[in-house]
Amino acid sequence: MAIAALEMMGFFFGLFGMLGTFVATLLPYWATSAHVGPNIVTAVITMKGLWMECVYQSTGAFQCETYNTLLGLSTDLQAARAMMVISSIFSVMACAISTVGMQCTICMDGSSVKSKVAGVGGSLFLLAGLLSLIPVSWRTHEVVQTFYMQNMPASLKFEIGDCLYVGLASSLLSMLGGGLLSASCCDDLDGSRGTRRHYPYPDRTGQRGPSHLMPYHTSTLHSNTNPNLANKNQTINSHTSTSSQSTRAAQDSRKLARQNTAAGYDVTGYV
């Protein structure tokens, strides 16, 4: 039951990490304009993301413009896009594979590779969290480094956006969930049946009822159900042997009497 609880906790951590990765990938709040120095006008806020650049005005207008070119983007932005998309794909695959391999599901019930499937799902969560952590950390370092440059104009300085915090938290959750799911690979297997010992639900291999727990033999069953059968057989055998012995004794006495009679007749006849 402890392994099943760890798997369930790891799955939910990975699921929350996947949702956070989706949010960080799609929303444009990776970097927001910094209001420092002469740039103290807060009427306009500029935000940059992986796919678009948006401007929010104090009047409530919100305008976004997507990047029209792909090859014209910087190398770090292209790499961040690729890694976040691959991380999202790996998170979806990890959720599907972990659902099959967890003990709380009936998929692959009775198979010895069920725990290994859950471990594969955990490994995919770990890989997805690592892939999302790299661009988030990279972008955070770039924003901080640009902010403290002395020769950089205040209008071009940005602060850390909300998506960077969400991406960092989601990557850590994905890695934590993947580690908990990978712990199921250490679960011992029962070699006699090929299933794991800590089953949270009844056995579905086809054996029902307590009859399979106490095997018995036919000879033992007959001897236990008919305890007087052996005694009766012994009594019948003893009576049979006694009657046969008495019959033999009577036949021997008759033969002896006949021999004596025949001898006496011959003697008296010649006399």
C-alpha positions as CSV (number, residue, x, y, z in Angstrom):
1,M,0.0,0.0,0.0
2,A,2.9,2.4,0.6
3,I,4.2,2.0,-3.0
4,A,0.6,2.6,-4.3
5,A,0.4,5.8,-2.2
6,L,3.8,7.0,-3.5
7,E,2.7,6.3,-7.1
8,M,-0.6,8.2,-6.7
9,M,1.2,11.2,-5.1
10,G,3.9,11.2,-7.8
11,F,1.2,11.0,-10.6
12,F,-0.6,14.0,-9.2
13,F,2.6,16.0,-8.8
14,G,3.5,15.2,-12.4
15,L,0.0,16.1,-13.6
16,F,0.2,19.5,-11.9
17,G,3.7,20.0,-13.4
18,M,2.3,19.2,-16.8
19,L,-0.5,21.8,-16.4
20,G,2.1,24.4,-15.2
21,T,4.3,23.6,-18.2
22,F,1.4,24.2,-20.6
23,V,0.6,27.6,-18.9
24,A,4.3,28.7,-19.0
25,T,4.6,27.7,-22.6
26,L,1.5,29.4,-24.0
27,L,1.3,32.7,-22.0
28,P,3.5,35.7,-22.8
29,Y,4.4,36.6,-19.2
30,W,8.1,35.6,-19.4
31,A,9.4,39.1,-19.1
32,T,7.6,42.3,-18.1
33,S,8.9,45.9,-18.5
34,A,10.7,47.3,-15.5
35,H,9.6,50.8,-14.2
36,V,12.9,52.1,-13.0
37,G,14.8,55.3,-13.4
38,P,13.2,57.7,-15.9
39,N,10.8,54.9,-17.1
40,I,8.3,55.4,-14.3
41,V,5.2,55.7,-16.5
42,T,3.0,52.7,-15.6
43,A,0.4,53.5,-18.2
44,V,1.9,50.9,-20.6
45,I,3.3,47.5,-19.7
46,T,5.2,45.5,-22.2
47,M,5.3,41.7,-21.9
48,K,7.4,39.2,-23.9
49,G,6.9,35.4,-24.2
50,L,7.9,32.5,-26.4
51,W,5.3,33.1,-29.1
52,M,4.2,36.7,-28.9
53,E,4.8,40.2,-27.5
54,C,2.0,42.0,-25.8
55,V,1.2,45.5,-24.6
56,Y,-1.2,46.3,-21.8
57,Q,-2.5,49.9,-21.4
58,S,-4.0,51.5,-18.4
59,T,-7.2,52.0,-20.3
60,G,-7.8,48.3,-20.4
61,A,-6.6,47.6,-24.0
62,F,-4.6,44.5,-24.4
63,Q,-2.8,44.0,-27.7
64,C,-0.6,41.1,-28.8
65,E,1.6,40.5,-31.8
66,T,3.0,37.1,-32.7
67,Y,6.5,36.8,-34.0
68,N,6.2,36.7,-37.8
69,T,9.4,35.0,-38.4
70,L,11.0,31.8,-37.1
71,L,14.5,32.0,-38.5
72,G,14.9,35.6,-37.5
73,L,14.5,34.9,-33.8
74,S,17.4,34.6,-31.4
75,T,19.0,31.2,-30.8
76,D,18.1,31.1,-27.1
77,L,14.4,31.8,-28.0
78,Q,14.3,29.0,-30.6
79,A,15.9,26.6,-28.2
80,A,13.5,27.6,-25.4
81,R,10.5,27.0,-27.7
82,A,11.8,23.6,-28.8
83,M,12.5,22.4,-25.2
84,M,9.2,23.6,-23.8
85,V,7.2,21.9,-26.6
86,I,9.2,18.6,-26.1
87,S,8.7,18.9,-22.4
88,S,4.9,19.2,-22.8
89,I,4.9,16.2,-25.1
90,F,6.9,14.1,-22.7
91,S,4.6,15.1,-19.9
92,V,1.5,13.9,-21.8
93,M,3.3,10.6,-22.6
94,A,4.3,10.2,-19.0
95,C,0.7,10.7,-17.8
96,A,-0.5,8.0,-20.2
97,I,2.2,5.5,-19.4
98,S,2.0,6.0,-15.7
99,T,-1.8,5.5,-15.7
100,V,-1.2,2.0,-17.2
101,G,1.6,1.1,-14.8
102,M,0.2,2.3,-11.5
103,Q,-1.1,-0.3,-9.0
104,C,-4.5,1.5,-8.6
105,T,-5.4,0.7,-12.2
106,I,-6.4,-2.7,-13.7
107,C,-4.4,-2.3,-16.9
108,M,-1.8,-5.1,-17.4
109,D,-3.2,-6.7,-14.3
110,G,-1.1,-9.7,-13.2
111,S,1.9,-8.8,-15.5
112,S,5.4,-8.7,-14.0
113,V,6.3,-5.6,-16.1
114,K,3.6,-3.4,-14.5
115,S,6.0,-1.8,-12.1
116,K,8.5,-1.2,-14.9
117,V,5.9,0.6,-16.9
118,A,5.3,2.9,-14.0
119,G,9.0,3.5,-13.7
120,V,9.2,4.5,-17.4
121,G,6.4,7.0,-16.8
122,G,8.4,8.4,-13.9
123,S,11.5,8.7,-16.0
124,L,9.5,10.6,-18.7
125,F,8.3,13.0,-15.9
126,L,11.9,13.5,-14.8
127,L,13.0,14.2,-18.4
128,A,10.1,16.6,-19.0
129,G,10.9,18.6,-15.8
130,L,14.6,18.8,-16.7
131,L,13.7,20.1,-20.2
132,S,11.4,22.8,-18.9
133,L,13.9,23.8,-16.2
134,I,16.7,24.6,-18.7
135,P,14.9,27.4,-20.7
136,V,13.2,28.8,-17.6
137,S,16.6,29.1,-15.8
138,W,18.3,30.4,-18.9
139,R,15.7,33.1,-19.5
140,T,15.7,34.1,-15.8
141,H,19.5,34.5,-15.9
142,E,19.2,36.6,-19.1
143,V,16.6,38.9,-17.6
144,V,18.6,39.4,-14.4
145,Q,21.8,40.0,-16.2
146,T,20.2,42.5,-18.6
147,F,18.6,44.4,-15.7
148,Y,21.9,45.1,-13.9
149,M,23.8,46.2,-17.0
150,Q,24.9,49.9,-16.6
151,N,24.9,50.9,-20.2
152,M,21.4,49.4,-20.9
153,P,18.6,52.0,-21.3
154,A,15.8,51.8,-18.7
155,S,13.2,51.4,-21.4
156,L,14.8,48.1,-22.5
157,K,15.1,46.6,-19.0
158,F,12.7,43.8,-18.0
159,E,11.8,42.0,-14.9
160,I,11.1,38.4,-14.2
161,G,7.6,37.5,-15.4
162,D,5.0,35.3,-13.8
163,C,5.5,32.5,-16.3
164,L,9.1,32.0,-15.2
165,Y,7.9,31.4,-11.6
166,V,5.2,29.0,-12.9
167,G,7.6,27.2,-15.1
168,L,10.1,26.8,-12.3
169,A,7.5,25.4,-9.9
170,S,6.0,23.1,-12.6
171,S,9.5,21.7,-13.5
172,L,10.2,20.9,-9.9
173,L,6.8,19.3,-9.4
174,S,7.4,17.2,-12.6
175,M,10.8,16.1,-11.3
176,L,9.5,15.3,-7.9
177,G,6.6,13.3,-9.3
178,G,8.9,11.4,-11.6
179,G,11.1,10.5,-8.7
180,L,8.2,9.1,-6.7
181,L,6.9,7.1,-9.7
182,S,10.4,5.7,-10.4
183,A,10.5,4.3,-6.9
184,S,7.9,1.7,-7.9
185,C,10.7,0.0,-9.9
186,C,12.2,-1.1,-6.6
187,D,9.0,-3.0,-5.7
188,D,9.7,-6.7,-5.1
189,L,8.0,-9.2,-7.4
190,D,6.5,-12.5,-6.3
191,G,8.3,-15.1,-8.4
192,S,5.6,-17.8,-8.0
193,R,2.8,-15.7,-9.5
194,G,4.6,-12.9,-11.3
195,T,2.5,-10.2,-9.7
196,R,3.4,-7.6,-7.1
197,R,2.8,-8.4,-3.5
198,H,1.3,-5.1,-2.5
199,Y,-2.0,-5.4,-4.4
200,P,-4.6,-2.8,-3.4
201,Y,-7.4,-4.9,-4.9
202,P,-8.4,-8.6,-4.9
203,D,-6.7,-11.1,-7.2
204,R,-8.3,-11.3,-10.6
205,T,-6.4,-14.3,-12.0
206,G,-9.5,-16.5,-12.0
207,Q,-9.1,-18.2,-8.6
208,R,-12.1,-17.3,-6.4
209,G,-13.0,-18.4,-3.0
210,P,-10.8,-19.9,-0.2
211,S,-10.5,-23.3,-1.9
212,H,-7.3,-22.5,-3.6
213,L,-5.6,-21.5,-0.3
214,M,-5.9,-25.1,1.1
215,P,-4.9,-27.7,-1.5
216,Y,-5.8,-31.3,-0.7
217,H,-5.3,-34.8,-2.2
218,T,-7.9,-37.3,-3.1
219,S,-6.5,-40.0,-0.9
220,T,-6.4,-37.7,2.1
221,L,-9.9,-36.6,1.6
222,H,-11.2,-40.2,1.4
223,S,-9.3,-41.2,4.5
224,N,-10.6,-38.2,6.4
225,T,-14.2,-38.5,5.3
226,N,-14.4,-42.4,6.0
227,P,-12.5,-43.0,9.3
228,N,-14.1,-46.4,9.9
229,L,-13.4,-47.8,6.5
230,A,-10.0,-49.2,7.4
231,N,-11.3,-50.8,10.6
232,K,-14.1,-52.5,8.7
233,N,-11.7,-53.9,6.1
234,Q,-9.5,-55.2,8.9
235,T,-12.4,-56.9,10.7
236,I,-13.6,-58.5,7.4
237,N,-10.1,-59.8,6.6
238,S,-9.7,-61.2,10.1
239,H,-13.1,-63.1,9.9
240,T,-12.2,-64.4,6.5
241,S,-8.8,-65.7,7.6
242,T,-10.4,-67.3,10.8
243,S,-13.1,-69.1,8.8
244,S,-10.5,-70.3,6.2
245,Q,-8.3,-71.7,9.0
246,S,-11.3,-73.5,10.7
247,T,-12.3,-75.0,7.3
248,R,-8.8,-76.3,6.7
249,A,-8.6,-77.8,10.2
250,A,-12.0,-79.7,9.7
251,Q,-10.8,-81.0,6.3
252,D,-7.5,-82.3,7.8
253,S,-9.4,-84.1,10.6
254,R,-11.7,-85.8,8.1
255,K,-8.9,-86.9,6.0
256,L,-7.1,-88.4,9.0
257,A,-10.3,-90.2,10.2
258,R,-10.7,-91.7,6.7
259,Q,-7.1,-93.0,6.7
260,N,-7.5,-94.6,10.1
261,T,-10.8,-96.3,9.0
262,A,-9.2,-97.7,5.9
263,A,-6.2,-99.1,7.9
264,G,-8.5,-100.8,10.4
265,Y,-10.6,-102.4,7.7
266,D,-7.6,-103.9,6.0
267,V,-6.2,-105.4,9.2
268,T,-9.5,-106.9,10.4
269,G,-10.2,-108.2,6.9
270,Y,-6.9,-110.2,6.8
271,V,-7.4,-111.5,10.4
